[in-house]
Amino acid sequence: MALNHPLTPTLSPVNGGEGSISSLTERFVDQVLAVEYDALPPEAVDVAKQVTLDGIAVMLAGATEPLGVGRISTEYVRQMGGSPQATVIAGGFKTSMQNAAYANGTMAHALDFDNTWYPLNHPTSPTLPAILAIAEHHRLPGLRIIEAIVTAFEVQGRVRLAATGLETGSGFHKPGTTGTFGATAAAARLLSLNKQQTLMAFGIAGSRAGSLAINTGTMTKSSHSGHAARMGVECGVLAKMGWTASADLFGRGGFFDTFFGGKGEPELLIEGFGKPLRMIDPGVGFKKHPSNYFTHRPIDAALALREEFKLDPNAIERVEVLFPRFEYIDRPQPRTGLDGKFSVQYTVTAALLDGEITVDSFTNERRFAPDVQALLPRVKLTFDDAIPADFDSMHAVVSVWLKDGRRLSKRIEQLSGWIGFPLTREQRLKKFHSCARRVLARNAADRIVELVEDLERLPDIVEIMDIARAEG
């Protein structure tokens, strides 16, 4: 991309008049506004389209989340009213951009099926819903949407990289913090904000950011993405109207000092920005199971054992999972099916019993079914401090003791779908259709695929959103 060197100071009147040295926040905004579609590498365009299709898929499926996250979110924004500007996916109606972004963002994260990347973060669910809402209302072309997605991902990735005090599984949950800035960056680009307005938008976003990881396992966790998407739209719209805020969000006393007690490396916001784009390197991971990513290695190990040895669940005496120390997914008796998405014990139980993990693995009916109740207490999670805790390099070992005395074990290191091991187009389409069929007929789903894969040539996304709205 044609970007200025990120560490070169420039002169700006924003902080202190003509001739003053620009702040890091200003230099960051300069980078945000320098991303241009025409300079994007083909790989970024391709990933942006993959992100769009995967995001729409999990929103459609999220509308059917078994405990009612999609149903309640949709009814909530319906009751809130609002000008019919943007589609509520699978809702059959339009509402304001902000309300649509909230509902769609919440549904995008409802199943924990949305993609992620490294450092661990959910880049799509807080950002794409804001992008779709603004683009639909203003009838913006597909290439502008791609440009906004790339910008949102780079911003969110940079903030996540710089926020070294942001812990995985505790404290602040990432979509409601770093995700808010990604959504705001996208809104700034789609609404054509100038530099001063973009500084204001980020300043506003600083007072909109926040979400607590303690709500993991409840409906509120998914709303963190919805809130971030809605606030991204709001920050952009308010800044466009002339609303004021601090022009130095990432400076002294700002985001890093307030949220993390100064534990951050703010210079990483701009150091190497876009060189390469983080959606290319390290890349984006696409989930193949609708559960927390830390449960995927144990799931894959359990599925491999069942398949390889043709396991009869009734022959299982007990199970042990060796995993790095990560209290977040140690939930021996999840309270609900939704809470089960974050339980290694439950997901391994379901995998061994059913031979697959689907959206319906996390209903309350499945969670409290007699066969689950019988096996779950015999699945033990053991933390092994010798296993690296870093998601990129960790592994899991699942061992099954059978009633005939045999012990069977499987170790899983690599995850298909994770960075470096991408899903094939066929695997991604299989995921899309498994999600879409919960709401749409096959011909309608096929048309969305056709349109999204041609996104850069579309004059607008009205037809995509008309189909995804699922009226009638």
DAMOBEL-V260304 format. One record per helix or strand of 2 or more residues. SS is the DSSP state (alpha for helix, beta for strand). FROM is the first residue (numbers start at 0). LEN is the number of residues. If there is no record, write none. Layout:
BEGIN
<<SS & FROM & LEN> <SS & FROM & LEN>>
END
This chain:
BEGIN
<<beta & 10 & 2> <beta & 19 & 2> <alpha & 23 & 11> <alpha & 36 & 3> <alpha & 41 & 21> <alpha & 68 & 12> <beta & 85 & 3> <beta & 92 & 3> <alpha & 96 & 14> <beta & 115 & 2> <alpha & 127 & 11> <alpha & 141 & 21> <alpha & 173 & 17> <alpha & 194 & 12> <alpha & 212 & 3> <alpha & 218 & 23> <alpha & 254 & 6> <alpha & 265 & 4> <beta & 283 & 2> <alpha & 292 & 17> <alpha & 312 & 3> <beta & 315 & 8> <alpha & 326 & 3> <alpha & 338 & 4> <alpha & 343 & 11> <alpha & 358 & 4> <alpha & 363 & 4> <alpha & 369 & 7> <beta & 378 & 5> <beta & 395 & 7> <beta & 406 & 6> <alpha & 424 & 12> <alpha & 441 & 11> <alpha & 454 & 3> <alpha & 461 & 8>>
END
